[in-house]
Amino acid sequence: MKATLPNDRQLILLASFFFLLFLCILASTKVKEIRFESLLKYGGFALSKAPFHSHNSSLPNLLGVNSSSSSDDIRILLGILTLPDQYDRRHFLRLIYGTQSPVLGAKVDVKFVFCNLTTRDQKVLVTLEIMRYDDIMILDCKENMNEGKTYTYFSSLPEMLNEENKPYPPYHYVLKSDDDTYFRLANLVESLRVLPREDLYYGFVIPCESMDPFNQYMSGMGYLVSWDIVEWIRVSDIPKSRLEGPEDMVLGEWLRDGHRAKNRFNAKWSMYDFPEPATECTHELWPDTVAVHQLKYLDRWFRTLDYFNVTKALKPSKLYHIP
């Protein structure tokens, strides 16, 4: 009995099936390439190769950059740790962050974080700031740098921010930043879009010459953790047992001892120290920058802001003439 040859219609259907299969494979490959290129552009992402074990213990914000209210948007809290008396620095940073353009698909809230007020001047002036800008968090602690302030910041957030009838988590990511670091919010958001929203630790890995995010810890210039790690810091006994020491190193040790942060992202060299004086931590200013650190002097700020052309959105007006 002779085998029946496929007719023209069957051949066409068969060819169409293989063509559609080819298109699906091509599209999948392209998406992976785009995601991989994004990771290369902003830094390096790594998963832990070690087994993972869970350890548990018993006015509108003028600095918010929000283009949508969708629950799928990335929600980021940028907490700038500073001091109550740094009024001029806070006003300057409000200019820096308040004039950055809204980021599509993201909500970024910038808050200034410090410990309890201790003087009459602080109580008056900081209260006025809160009434005007609503961008300050006052922690229940005595002002310090490396004696638990960072712990108080992270551990206080769940009680401060978790509310009924509000999106959960309130933020997918929480940043701790120094007040001499400049974050470019659009690039920060883009670097996070392809990253996990759980068990994430993101920043500039120390030591400066290392590119391995599991080497030691992320620099205190500015690092980010996902909300589940914030909640773990609040309930775990591990952070409570060690509060003193360089705060960035101590946090890295908490995560190590608690077997947390299996997802790590080294944002080097999109995060770096100001180019001068040159060290192993510095880098030239460049367009793909997420953050520049060591902006302790106004001259450094002006050079950085000028490089990124932050005033390009100024609209012409008869009211001023700026050459």
Salt bridges, closest charged atoms under 4 A:
GLU33 OE1 - LYS30 NZ 3.71
ASP109 OD2 - LYS107 NZ 2.69
GLU129 OE2 - ARG90 NH2 2.73
GLU129 OE1 - ARG94 NH2 2.90
ASP135 OD2 - ARG94 NE 2.68
GLU143 OE2 - LYS149 NZ 2.43
GLU159 OE1 - ARG234 NH2 3.24
GLU163 OE1 - LYS166 NZ 3.23
ASP178 OD1 - LYS176 NZ 2.81
ASP178 OD2 - HIS293 NE2 3.58
ASP179 OD1 - ARG89 NH1 3.66
ASP180 OD1 - HIS293 NE2 3.37
ASP180 OD2 - LYS296 NZ 2.79
GLU190 OE2 - ARG193 NE 2.79
ASP199 OD2 - LYS262 NZ 3.58
GLU247 OE2 - LYS176 NZ 2.73
GLU253 OE1 - ARG242 NH1 1.93
ASP257 OD1 - ARG256 NE 2.92
ASP273 OD1 - HIS293 ND1 2.84
GLU276 OE2 - ARG303 NH2 3.06
ASP288 OD1 - LYS41 NZ 3.81
